[in-house]
Amino acid sequence: MKIEQLFTGCLAEMAYYIESNGEAAIVDPLRETEPYLRMAEADQAKIKYIFLTHFHADFVSGQYDLAQKTGAKIIFGPNAKADYEIYNGSDGEEFPLGKGKITLLHTPGHTMESSSYLVTDDEGNTPCVLTGDCLFIGDVGRPDLAVKQGSITEKDLAGFLFDSLRNKIMTLPDDIVVYPNHGAGSACGKNMSSETFDTLGNQKKTNYALRADMTKEEFIEEVTTGLKPPPQYFPNNVRMNKSINTSIDEVLHKGTTPLDPATFKELSEQKDVLVVDTRSKDSYANEGTVPGAWYIGIDGNFAPWVGALIRNIDQKIIFIADDELRVDEIVTRFSRVGYDNTLGFLNGGIPDWLAHGYEVDKIGSMSAAKFAELLSEGALERPVDVRKETEYQSEHVVGVGNFPLDTIHSNFSEIDPDKEYFLHCASGYRSLIAASIFMANGVKKVTDIRGGFNDLKETKAPLTEYVCPTTLL
């Protein structure tokens, strides 16, 4: 039996391909179907099942399109309801796959339909369990995403999760490998490890949520404390995962349309169209961009920031790319979080835009050393750190305020468009995003600090360290 973990770094997501004796199963597929079709073709296998651990909130999964192309049966756990044909497996139900089998373990808590899948190989061994968002490496799934007003609460879900872990997962052999759906960087948990798999035995030793002497009340308190509001696009993705969406092939066909500079300019000036510049940090900073464009670079955490910042899931989007060979990838990554209304890209890029005589917006740029020097002289009007509040509290430059990128829209009334802002993050990716949104909203004097806080720590800029009171105990 072949078991392959397919890791997508931008989403910190793991899908799975399982094959035995000419039959294959896909677990938690991404939106695009081609990778799975190619894998099955290489193995001369037929995709028999598409297993979902739950209705995902942080990405749009590809089960419907994949089922249409393969005839595979879509399997969910109990309680799942969708607008397309699914099969609701029952707790303990076995699904034959070649010479092996996959057993559904109903593990509610993250959501009520959440299920894990125990793999039995061709020799009758159980090498691994796919735990979805029930159990991560170093953490467990957050229990607040499936809360229903006037009905189920996050504490109810946390209680169900405690029971699922103790009664379904922790009873498995210690040497079994845990394969979760997410890793570090995902908003589906609080403190996930960067490791993408581990033995259950080691997780019992190291994962706070699996502590043997933990009471249910302690567990509920632990997993519900300190939860930050989920990204605003999560409910939209859940809705899409229960619906029949525009096929990924149609999304790609429309979104990869080349637009000449004149057409691109005309569209960019329409109020209901957003321009997204996906190029490298250097290209964006050095060459400038189409007026009003937001910068969200494809080589950073692209999809999560698209979802967090673009509030309308149906937003019309045109984009700028460094490399036209990556246009398919860019449209795909928009669609992974449900942004299907991409209309095309700037053909010829910024060089052709400039060749047509069109203007560009350009942010200022400053080295960390120069920033530290001017800050010490009191010569900077509005120095701002756009990292998360927790990062800022941990350590920041004295005299620099905090304006987190992830809350930029709700707090933008605090920004004075007549002032000059000097922005930094950790390394320069988020500060460019923030700077572009500042400019798009009428702030004309914006300077990005190259290298961000990482470079600032190498200067003589004074740092202040936040000490949590609990560390003094």
C-alpha positions as CSV (number, residue, x, y, z in Angstrom):
1,M,0.0,0.0,0.0
2,K,1.2,3.5,-0.9
3,I,0.4,6.4,1.5
4,E,1.6,9.9,0.4
5,Q,1.2,13.1,2.3
6,L,0.8,16.1,0.0
7,F,1.9,19.3,1.8
8,T,0.8,22.7,0.6
9,G,2.9,25.3,2.5
10,C,0.8,28.4,1.8
11,L,-2.1,26.9,3.6
12,A,-0.1,24.6,5.9
13,E,-2.5,21.9,4.6
14,M,-1.9,18.2,4.1
15,A,-4.0,16.1,1.7
16,Y,-3.4,12.4,1.3
17,Y,-3.1,9.9,-1.6
18,I,-3.6,6.2,-0.7
19,E,-3.3,3.4,-3.2
20,S,-3.5,-0.4,-3.0
21,N,-3.8,-2.9,-5.9
22,G,-5.1,-0.5,-8.5
23,E,-7.5,1.4,-6.2
24,A,-6.9,4.8,-4.8
25,A,-8.4,7.2,-2.2
26,I,-7.9,10.9,-1.8
27,V,-8.3,12.5,1.6
28,D,-9.1,16.2,2.0
29,P,-8.2,17.2,-1.6
30,L,-7.4,20.8,-2.6
31,R,-9.4,22.6,-5.2
32,E,-7.3,21.6,-8.2
33,T,-7.9,18.0,-9.5
34,E,-4.9,17.5,-11.9
35,P,-2.3,16.4,-9.2
36,Y,-4.5,13.6,-8.0
37,L,-5.5,12.5,-11.5
38,R,-1.8,12.3,-12.5
39,M,-0.9,10.3,-9.4
40,A,-3.6,7.7,-10.0
41,E,-2.7,7.5,-13.7
42,A,1.0,6.9,-12.8
43,D,-0.1,4.0,-10.6
44,Q,-2.6,2.8,-13.2
45,A,-5.2,3.1,-10.4
46,K,-8.8,4.2,-10.3
47,I,-9.8,6.7,-7.7
48,K,-12.5,4.9,-5.7
49,Y,-13.1,7.2,-2.8
50,I,-12.8,10.8,-1.8
51,F,-12.7,11.1,2.0
52,L,-13.4,14.4,3.8
53,T,-12.5,14.7,7.5
54,H,-15.0,17.6,7.8
55,F,-16.2,20.7,6.0
56,H,-13.1,22.8,5.9
57,A,-13.2,26.5,6.7
58,D,-9.7,27.6,5.6
59,F,-9.7,26.4,2.0
60,V,-12.2,25.2,-0.6
61,S,-11.7,21.5,-1.1
62,G,-12.0,19.8,-4.5
63,Q,-14.2,16.8,-3.9
64,Y,-17.1,17.7,-6.2
65,D,-14.9,18.4,-9.3
66,L,-12.8,15.3,-8.6
67,A,-15.9,13.1,-8.2
68,Q,-17.3,14.4,-11.5
69,K,-14.1,13.5,-13.3
70,T,-13.5,10.1,-11.7
71,G,-16.9,8.7,-10.5
72,A,-15.4,8.3,-7.0
73,K,-17.7,8.3,-4.0
74,I,-17.5,11.3,-1.7
75,I,-17.4,10.1,1.9
76,F,-18.2,12.3,5.0
77,G,-18.8,11.3,8.6
78,P,-22.2,11.4,10.3
79,N,-24.2,14.6,10.4
80,A,-22.7,16.1,7.1
81,K,-25.2,17.6,4.6
82,A,-24.2,19.0,1.3
83,D,-25.9,20.3,-1.9
84,Y,-24.2,17.4,-3.9
85,E,-24.4,13.7,-3.5
86,I,-22.4,12.4,-0.6
87,Y,-22.2,9.2,1.5
88,N,-22.5,9.5,5.2
89,G,-20.3,6.9,6.7
90,S,-21.0,5.6,10.2
91,D,-18.6,5.2,13.1
92,G,-16.5,2.1,12.6
93,E,-17.6,1.6,9.0
94,E,-14.9,-0.1,6.8
95,F,-14.2,0.9,3.2
96,P,-12.3,-1.8,1.2
97,L,-9.4,-0.3,-0.8
98,G,-7.4,-2.8,-2.9
99,K,-6.0,-5.3,-0.5
100,G,-6.4,-2.9,2.5
101,K,-9.2,-0.9,4.0
102,I,-10.0,2.4,5.6
103,T,-12.1,2.6,8.7
104,L,-14.1,5.8,9.6
105,L,-13.8,6.9,13.2
106,H,-16.3,9.6,14.1
107,T,-14.4,12.2,16.1
108,P,-16.6,15.2,16.6
109,G,-15.4,18.3,18.4
110,H,-13.8,20.5,15.8
111,T,-17.1,20.2,13.9
112,M,-19.9,17.7,14.5
113,E,-19.2,15.7,11.3
114,S,-15.5,15.6,11.9
115,S,-14.1,12.1,11.3
116,S,-10.7,10.4,11.4
117,Y,-9.6,7.6,9.1
118,L,-7.7,4.5,10.3
119,V,-5.7,2.9,7.5
120,T,-5.2,-0.9,7.4
121,D,-2.5,-1.9,4.9
122,D,-2.3,-4.9,2.6
123,E,-0.7,-7.0,5.4
124,G,-3.5,-6.2,7.9
125,N,-1.3,-3.7,9.9
126,T,-2.6,-0.2,10.9
127,P,0.4,2.0,10.2
128,C,-1.4,5.4,10.5
129,V,-4.5,7.3,11.3
130,L,-5.5,10.5,9.4
131,T,-6.9,12.8,12.1
132,G,-8.0,15.8,10.1
133,D,-8.5,18.7,12.5
134,C,-9.2,16.5,15.5
135,L,-5.6,16.0,16.5
136,F,-2.7,18.1,15.2
137,I,1.0,17.6,16.0
138,G,1.3,19.6,19.3
139,D,-2.2,20.8,19.3
140,V,-5.9,20.0,18.7
141,G,-8.5,21.6,16.4
142,R,-10.1,24.8,17.7
143,P,-13.7,24.1,18.9
144,D,-15.3,27.5,18.0
145,L,-15.7,27.3,14.2
146,A,-18.9,25.2,14.1
147,V,-20.7,27.1,16.9
148,K,-24.4,27.6,16.1
149,Q,-26.3,30.6,17.6
150,G,-28.7,29.5,20.3
151,S,-27.6,25.9,20.0
152,I,-24.2,24.4,20.3
153,T,-21.4,26.3,22.1
154,E,-17.6,26.1,21.8
155,K,-17.5,24.5,25.3
156,D,-19.9,21.9,24.1
157,L,-17.7,21.2,21.1
158,A,-14.6,21.1,23.3
159,G,-16.3,18.5,25.4
160,F,-17.0,16.4,22.4
161,L,-13.4,16.8,21.3
162,F,-12.1,15.6,24.7
163,D,-14.3,12.4,24.4
164,S,-13.2,11.8,20.7
165,L,-9.5,12.0,21.6
166,R,-9.8,9.8,24.7
167,N,-12.2,7.2,23.3
168,K,-11.2,7.0,19.6
169,I,-7.7,8.3,19.1
170,M,-5.7,7.7,22.3
171,T,-6.9,4.0,22.4
172,L,-4.9,3.3,19.2
173,P,-1.4,1.8,19.4
174,D,1.4,4.1,20.5
175,D,3.4,3.4,17.4
176,I,0.7,4.4,15.0
177,V,1.6,7.5,13.0
178,V,-0.7,10.5,13.3
179,Y,-1.2,12.3,10.0
180,P,-3.2,15.6,10.6
181,N,-4.7,18.0,8.0
182,H,-2.8,21.1,9.1
183,G,0.5,22.2,10.5
184,A,2.1,25.4,11.9
185,G,0.7,28.6,10.3
186,S,-2.9,27.4,10.0
187,A,-5.6,29.3,11.9
188,C,-7.4,26.0,12.6
189,G,-5.5,25.6,15.9
190,K,-3.5,27.7,18.4
191,N,0.0,26.3,18.6
192,M,0.7,23.6,15.9
193,S,4.1,22.1,15.4
194,S,6.0,22.6,12.2
195,E,6.3,18.8,12.0
196,T,3.7,17.2,9.7
197,F,3.4,13.8,11.4
198,D,4.4,12.0,14.6
199,T,3.7,8.8,16.5
200,L,0.7,8.8,18.8
201,G,3.0,7.7,21.7
202,N,5.2,10.8,21.3
203,Q,2.1,13.0,21.1
204,K,0.9,11.6,24.4
205,K,4.2,12.7,25.9
206,T,4.4,16.2,24.3
207,N,0.9,17.4,23.3
208,Y,-0.7,19.4,26.1
209,A,-4.2,18.2,25.1
210,L,-3.3,14.5,25.5
211,R,-2.0,14.7,29.1
212,A,-3.1,11.5,30.7
213,D,-4.3,13.1,34.0
214,M,-6.2,16.1,32.4
215,T,-9.8,16.3,33.4
216,K,-12.5,17.2,30.9
217,E,-13.0,20.6,32.6
218,E,-9.3,21.4,32.4
219,F,-9.3,20.4,28.7
220,I,-12.3,22.6,27.9
221,E,-10.7,25.5,29.7
222,E,-7.4,25.0,27.9
223,V,-8.6,24.7,24.4
224,T,-11.1,27.6,24.6
225,T,-8.8,30.1,26.2
226,G,-6.9,32.5,24.0
227,L,-8.7,31.8,20.8
228,K,-8.4,34.7,18.3
229,P,-11.3,35.5,16.0
230,P,-11.0,33.3,12.8
231,P,-10.2,35.0,9.5
232,Q,-13.2,36.6,8.0
233,Y,-13.3,34.2,4.9
234,F,-13.8,31.1,7.0
235,P,-17.6,31.0,6.9
236,N,-17.6,31.6,3.2
237,N,-15.3,28.6,2.6
238,V,-17.5,26.4,4.8
239,R,-20.5,27.5,2.7
240,M,-18.7,26.8,-0.5
241,N,-17.6,23.4,0.7
242,K,-21.2,22.5,1.2
243,S,-22.2,23.8,-2.3
244,I,-21.6,23.1,-5.9
245,N,-19.1,25.7,-7.1
246,T,-17.9,26.9,-10.5
247,S,-15.6,24.2,-11.8
248,I,-11.9,24.8,-11.3
249,D,-11.4,24.4,-15.1
250,E,-13.8,27.3,-15.7
251,V,-12.2,29.4,-13.0
252,L,-8.8,28.8,-14.6
253,H,-10.0,29.5,-18.1
254,K,-11.5,32.9,-17.2
255,G,-8.8,33.9,-14.7
256,T,-5.8,33.3,-17.0
257,T,-7.1,35.7,-19.7
258,P,-4.3,38.0,-20.9
259,L,-5.3,41.7,-20.7
260,D,-3.5,44.3,-22.7
261,P,-2.5,47.5,-20.8
262,A,-5.3,49.6,-22.1
263,T,-8.0,47.0,-21.2
264,F,-6.3,46.4,-17.8
265,K,-6.2,50.2,-17.1
266,E,-9.9,50.5,-18.0
267,L,-10.8,47.6,-15.6
268,S,-8.5,48.9,-12.9
269,E,-10.4,52.2,-12.8
270,Q,-13.8,50.5,-12.2
271,K,-14.9,50.7,-8.5
272,D,-15.9,47.1,-8.3
273,V,-12.5,45.7,-9.6
274,L,-9.5,45.1,-7.3
275,V,-5.9,45.0,-8.7
276,V,-3.6,42.6,-6.9
277,D,0.1,42.8,-7.5
278,T,1.5,39.3,-6.9
279,R,5.1,39.9,-7.9
280,S,8.2,39.6,-5.8
281,K,8.9,42.1,-3.1
282,D,11.8,43.6,-5.1
283,S,9.8,43.9,-8.3
284,Y,7.0,45.7,-6.5
285,A,9.2,48.0,-4.5
286,N,11.7,48.9,-7.3
287,E,9.4,49.1,-10.3
288,G,6.2,50.5,-8.8
289,T,2.7,49.3,-9.5
290,V,-0.6,50.1,-11.1
291,P,-2.3,52.9,-9.1
292,G,-4.6,51.6,-6.5
293,A,-3.2,48.0,-6.5
294,W,-2.8,45.9,-3.4
295,Y,0.4,44.0,-3.0
296,I,0.0,40.3,-2.0
297,G,3.1,38.5,-3.2
298,I,2.7,35.0,-4.5
299,D,5.8,33.8,-2.8
300,G,4.5,34.6,0.7
301,N,1.5,33.4,2.6
302,F,-0.6,34.4,-0.4
303,A,-3.9,32.6,0.0
304,P,-4.4,33.2,3.8
305,W,-3.8,36.9,3.3
306,V,-6.1,37.1,0.3
307,G,-8.8,35.5,2.4
308,A,-8.1,37.7,5.5
309,L,-7.9,41.0,3.6
310,I,-10.3,40.8,0.6
311,R,-13.7,41.0,2.4
312,N,-15.9,40.2,-0.6
313,I,-15.6,36.6,-1.6
314,D,-17.1,37.5,-5.0
315,Q,-14.7,40.4,-5.6
316,K,-13.7,41.0,-9.2
317,I,-9.9,40.7,-9.4
318,I,-7.3,41.4,-12.0
319,F,-3.7,40.8,-11.2
320,I,0.0,41.5,-12.0
321,A,2.5,38.7,-12.2
322,D,6.3,38.6,-12.4
323,D,6.3,35.5,-14.6
324,E,3.4,34.7,-17.0
325,L,4.4,31.0,-16.6
326,R,2.9,31.3,-13.0
327,V,-0.4,32.7,-14.0
328,D,-2.2,29.3,-13.7
329,E,-0.7,28.9,-10.2
330,I,-1.8,32.4,-9.2
331,V,-5.4,31.8,-10.2
332,T,-5.4,28.4,-8.6
333,R,-4.2,29.9,-5.3
334,F,-6.9,32.6,-5.4
335,S,-9.5,29.8,-5.9
336,R,-8.1,27.7,-3.1
337,V,-9.7,30.1,-0.7
338,G,-12.8,30.7,-2.8
339,Y,-11.8,33.8,-4.8
340,D,-13.1,32.6,-8.2
341,N,-13.8,35.9,-9.8
342,T,-10.4,36.5,-11.3
343,L,-10.8,38.2,-14.7
344,G,-7.3,38.1,-16.1
345,F,-3.7,39.4,-15.8
346,L,-1.6,42.3,-17.1
347,N,-0.1,41.0,-20.3
348,G,3.5,42.1,-20.6
349,G,3.5,43.2,-16.9
350,I,4.7,46.6,-15.7
351,P,7.2,47.1,-18.5
352,D,4.4,47.1,-21.1
353,W,2.3,49.3,-18.7
354,L,5.1,51.9,-18.7
355,A,5.6,51.5,-22.4
356,H,2.0,52.7,-22.9
357,G,2.8,55.8,-21.0
358,Y,0.8,54.9,-17.9
359,E,1.9,56.1,-14.4
360,V,2.8,53.9,-11.5
361,D,2.4,54.2,-7.7
362,K,5.7,53.7,-5.8
363,I,6.3,53.4,-2.1
364,G,9.3,54.8,-0.3
365,S,12.0,52.4,0.9
366,M,14.5,52.7,3.8
367,S,17.1,50.5,5.3
368,A,16.7,49.3,8.9
369,A,19.9,51.2,9.9
370,K,18.6,54.5,8.5
371,F,15.3,53.9,10.2
372,A,17.0,53.3,13.5
373,E,19.1,56.4,13.1
374,L,16.1,58.7,12.3
375,L,14.0,57.1,15.0
376,S,16.7,58.0,17.6
377,E,16.6,61.6,16.3
378,G,12.9,61.8,16.6
379,A,12.7,62.5,12.9
380,L,10.0,60.0,12.0
381,E,6.4,61.1,11.9
382,R,4.5,57.8,12.2
383,P,6.7,54.7,12.7
384,V,4.5,51.6,12.7
385,D,4.9,47.9,13.4
386,V,2.3,45.9,11.4
387,R,3.1,42.5,13.0
388,K,0.5,40.7,15.1
389,E,-0.2,42.0,18.6
390,T,1.4,38.9,20.1
391,E,4.6,39.4,18.1
392,Y,4.7,43.1,19.1
393,Q,4.1,42.4,22.8
394,S,6.9,39.8,22.7
395,E,9.5,42.3,21.5
396,H,9.4,45.6,19.6
397,V,11.4,48.7,18.9
398,V,10.9,51.4,21.5
399,G,8.9,54.3,20.1
400,V,7.2,52.3,17.4
401,G,3.4,51.8,17.6
402,N,1.5,48.6,16.7
403,F,-1.1,48.5,13.8
404,P,-1.6,44.8,12.9
405,L,-2.1,44.0,9.3
406,D,-4.8,41.5,10.1
407,T,-7.1,44.2,11.6
408,I,-6.2,46.9,9.1
409,H,-9.7,47.4,7.7
410,S,-11.5,47.6,11.0
411,N,-8.9,50.1,12.4
412,F,-8.2,52.2,9.3
413,S,-10.1,55.2,10.7
414,E,-7.0,55.7,13.0
415,I,-4.9,56.5,9.9
416,D,-4.4,60.1,9.0
417,P,-3.8,60.3,5.2
418,D,-1.9,63.6,5.6
419,K,0.8,62.0,7.7
420,E,3.9,60.1,6.6
421,Y,4.1,56.4,7.8
422,F,7.1,54.2,8.1
423,L,6.1,50.6,8.2
424,H,7.9,47.4,9.2
425,C,6.9,43.8,9.9
426,A,9.2,40.8,10.6
427,S,10.9,40.5,7.2
428,G,9.2,42.9,4.8
429,Y,6.3,40.9,3.3
430,R,3.4,42.1,5.5
431,S,4.7,45.7,5.6
432,L,4.5,45.9,1.8
433,I,1.0,44.6,1.9
434,A,0.0,47.2,4.5
435,A,1.8,50.0,2.6
436,S,0.0,49.1,-0.6
437,I,-3.4,49.3,1.2
438,F,-2.4,52.6,2.8
439,M,-1.6,54.0,-0.6
440,A,-4.8,52.6,-2.2
441,N,-6.8,54.3,0.6
442,G,-5.3,57.8,-0.1
443,V,-2.1,57.8,2.1
444,K,0.5,59.2,-0.3
445,K,3.6,59.2,1.9
446,V,4.4,55.6,2.9
447,T,7.9,54.2,3.4
448,D,8.7,50.5,3.9
449,I,11.6,49.4,6.1
450,R,13.6,46.8,4.2
451,G,14.3,43.6,6.2
452,G,11.8,44.5,8.9
453,F,12.3,43.7,12.5
454,N,14.8,41.0,11.7
455,D,17.2,43.6,10.4
456,L,16.2,46.2,13.0
457,K,17.5,43.8,15.7
458,E,20.9,44.0,14.2
459,T,20.9,47.8,14.6
460,K,21.3,50.0,17.7
461,A,17.5,50.5,17.9
462,P,16.4,50.1,21.5
463,L,14.1,47.1,22.0
464,T,11.5,46.5,24.7
465,E,10.6,43.0,25.7
466,Y,7.1,42.1,27.0
467,V,7.2,39.8,30.0
468,C,4.0,37.8,30.6
469,P,3.2,37.8,34.4
470,T,2.8,34.1,34.4
471,T,6.5,33.7,33.5
472,L,7.3,35.1,37.0
473,L,5.6,32.4,38.9
